[in-house]
Amino acid sequence: MNPFKIEVDQDALNEIIQWHINEVLDEDLSGITWTLDEFRKKCCGNKSRAWVALYIFSRFNDEITGPDGWLIRANARGQQNIIFAKPAKEWMEENRQRIDWRAKLPR
């Protein structure tokens, strides 16, 4: 039996693997909604609810709410925000540099 050697272009292999990972992640989040707690833990480094409300929801309200947004705000006490996971994750990735991650809550 003759052993043989196969050479693989590492960059091409990495590109194929990354494409498949992205596909799986996109499929996994399609149609999924998060609570505020899930969103802040998965996309905001576990910042507090108040911090996320002030520095993300309020600051970027016009971009993230409305027909093309990913956040449906709670209308009344006792209701929860609805966050569409896939577009929220994509928006956070694209806009993370616009968020002041070191900001402190006012006292």
C-alpha positions in Angstrom: 0.0 0.0 0.0 1.4 3.4 -1.0 0.8 6.3 1.3 0.0 9.5 -0.5 0.1 13.1 0.5 -2.6 15.8 -0.1 -1.7 19.4 0.2 -4.5 21.8 1.2 -4.4 25.6 0.8 -4.9 26.7 4.4 -6.5 30.1 3.4 -9.0 28.4 1.2 -9.8 25.9 4.0 -10.2 28.7 6.5 -12.6 30.6 4.2 -14.8 27.5 3.7 -14.9 26.8 7.4 -15.7 30.5 8.3 -18.5 30.5 5.7 -20.1 27.4 7.2 -19.8 28.8 10.7 -21.5 32.0 9.6 -24.3 30.0 8.0 -24.9 28.0 11.1 -24.9 31.0 13.3 -27.3 32.9 11.0 -29.7 30.0 10.8 -29.5 29.6 14.6 -30.6 33.2 15.3 -33.2 33.6 12.5 -36.6 34.1 14.1 -35.3 34.1 17.6 -36.2 36.8 20.1 -34.3 37.8 23.2 -35.3 39.3 26.5 -33.3 42.4 27.7 -31.3 40.1 30.0 -30.4 37.7 27.2 -29.4 40.6 24.9 -27.2 42.3 27.5 -25.4 39.0 28.4 -24.8 38.0 24.8 -24.1 41.3 23.2 -23.2 43.8 25.9 -20.6 42.2 28.1 -23.2 41.7 30.8 -23.7 45.4 31.3 -26.6 46.3 33.7 -30.1 46.7 32.4 -30.0 50.4 33.2 -26.7 50.8 31.3 -28.1 49.1 28.2 -31.3 51.1 28.3 -29.4 54.4 28.5 -26.3 53.9 26.3 -27.8 51.6 23.6 -31.6 51.8 23.6 -32.0 55.5 24.3 -28.9 56.7 22.4 -29.7 54.8 19.2 -33.5 54.7 19.5 -34.1 56.0 16.0 -31.9 53.4 14.4 -33.0 50.3 16.4 -36.7 50.8 16.7 -39.4 51.2 14.0 -40.3 49.0 11.1 -36.7 48.2 10.1 -35.4 48.0 13.7 -34.7 45.1 16.0 -36.1 46.5 19.2 -39.8 46.7 20.1 -40.0 48.7 23.3 -42.3 47.7 26.1 -45.3 50.1 26.2 -46.4 49.7 29.8 -45.2 48.6 33.1 -45.1 44.8 33.3 -44.4 44.3 29.6 -41.0 43.3 28.2 -38.9 44.6 25.3 -38.8 42.3 22.3 -35.4 42.0 20.7 -34.9 40.2 17.4 -31.7 38.3 17.9 -30.2 38.1 14.4 -30.5 41.8 13.4 -29.6 42.9 16.9 -26.4 40.9 16.8 -25.5 42.2 13.4 -26.2 45.8 14.4 -24.1 45.5 17.5 -21.2 44.0 15.5 -21.4 46.8 12.9 -21.8 49.6 15.5 -19.8 48.5 18.5 -17.2 51.2 18.0 -20.0 53.9 18.3 -20.9 52.7 21.8 -19.0 54.2 24.8 -18.3 50.9 26.6 -16.5 52.7 29.4 -19.4 55.1 30.2 -20.6 55.1 33.8 -24.3 55.4 34.8 -25.1 58.9 36.2 -25.6 59.0 40.0 
